[in-house]
Amino acid sequence: MDLSAFNFSEYFKFFIGLFVLVNPIGIMPIFISMTSRQKSKDRNKTNLIANLSSAIIMFISLLLGNFILNIFGISINSFRISGGILVSIVAMSMITGKINKKDKNTKNLEDISVIPLAMPLISGPGVISSIIIFSTHHYNILGLLFSSFIIVLFSVLCFLFFLLAPSIVKILGKTGINILTRIMGLLLMSLSIEFIINGIKSSFTLL
C-alpha cells in the first residue's frame, strides 16, 4: 500500500464530522433519561448493544451506500446536496436547543438500545448520508480499511462517553451540555454548507 499519497487529513475530518454530527456529549442526558430505570449492569448492556448496532448500520452505509445510489440512479452530487440540507436541519436543531428534547417519551420502552439509541440518535439519517458521501470518494481497499477503523474508533468513543455519562453530566451540568451542543451545532452547520457547495460546484463542472 502506498501511504505517501494518502490524505490522512481527510479521514481526520471524517472522524470529526461524525463526532460533531452525533454529538455524544449532547445526547448523554437523553441516554441517562432513557436508562434511568435500569440498573448499572443493564445500562452498560444497553450501551454496548446500542453502539454495536450503530456500528453495523454505519458499516452497511460505508460498504453498500454507493451500490444503493447506483440502483436508484442517484448521482453523488445530488445526494451530497440533499445530505447537506439534512445535516443542516440537524445542526439547526442543535443550535436552537431542540435536539435534546426529542425521544424523551421513549424512556419507558423495554428495549431502547436499537431504537431510538442506535437509530436515529447515533446512526441517524445525517450520519448515514455523511458516510455514503465520504465512501463514494474513498471506495478502495485502503480507504475502506481506514474508514472502518474510524467507525470502530468512533463507536468505542461513544461507548466510553455513555459509560461515563452519569459522572460527566454531573460535572458539566445542564448549562455546560447546552453550550457544547450549540458550539457543535455551529461546526455541523459549516460542514453541511460545505457538502452543499461542493455538490453544486461538482454539478456545474459536469455540465
Residue pairs with C-beta under 8 A, 6 or more apart in sequence:
1 141
1 142
3 142
6 142
6 146
10 138
11 146
11 147
11 150
14 130
14 134
14 147
14 150
15 150
15 153
15 154
17 130
17 134
17 191
18 127
18 130
18 131
18 150
18 151
18 154
19 154
19 157
20 184
20 187
20 188
20 191
21 87
21 90
21 126
21 127
21 130
21 188
21 191
22 121
22 122
22 124
22 127
22 154
22 158
23 94
23 99
23 180
23 181
23 184
23 185
23 188
24 122
24 157
24 158
24 161
24 162
25 161
25 168
25 172
25 177
25 180
25 181
25 184
26 94
26 99
26 100
26 177
26 180
26 181
26 184
27 99
27 100
27 121
27 122
28 161
28 162
28 165
28 168
28 169
28 177
29 100
29 169
29 174
29 177
30 100
30 102
30 103
30 104
30 121
31 47
31 117
31 162
31 165
32 165
32 166
32 169
33 104
33 107
34 103
34 106
34 107
34 109
34 112
34 117
35 42
35 43
35 46
35 47
35 107
35 112
36 107
37 107
37 108
38 46
44 163
45 113
46 112
46 113
46 117
47 113
47 159
47 162
47 163
48 159
49 113
49 114
49 118
50 113
50 114
50 117
50 118
50 122
50 162
51 118
51 122
51 155
51 156
51 158
51 159
51 162
52 155
53 113
53 114
53 117
53 118
53 119
53 123
54 117
54 118
54 119
54 122
54 123
54 155
54 158
55 151
55 152
55 155
57 118
57 119
57 123
57 128
58 123
58 127
58 128
58 131
58 151
58 155
59 148
59 151
61 123
61 127
61 128
61 131
61 132
61 135
62 131
62 132
62 135
62 144
62 147
62 148
62 151
63 135
63 144
65 128
65 131
65 132
65 135
65 136
66 76
66 132
66 135
66 136
66 139
68 132
69 75
69 76
69 79
69 132
69 136
75 203
76 133
76 136
76 202
77 199
77 200
77 202
77 203
77 206
78 199
78 203
79 129
79 132
79 133
79 199
80 133
80 195
80 196
80 198
80 199
80 202
81 195
81 196
81 199
81 200
81 203
82 129
83 126
83 129
83 130
83 132
83 133
83 195
84 192
84 193
84 194
84 195
84 196
84 199
85 192
85 196
86 125
86 126
86 129
86 192
87 126
87 129
87 130
87 188
87 191
87 192
87 195
88 188
88 189
88 192
88 193
88 196
90 99
90 124
90 126
90 188
91 185
91 186
91 188
91 189
91 191
91 192
92 185
92 189
93 99
93 102
93 185
94 181
94 182
94 184
94 185
94 188
95 182
95 185
95 186
95 189
97 178
97 181
97 182
99 181
99 185
100 177
100 178
100 181
103 116
103 121
106 112
106 116
122 158
130 195
131 147
131 151
133 195
134 147
135 143
135 144
135 147
138 144
138 146
138 147
161 168
169 177
172 180
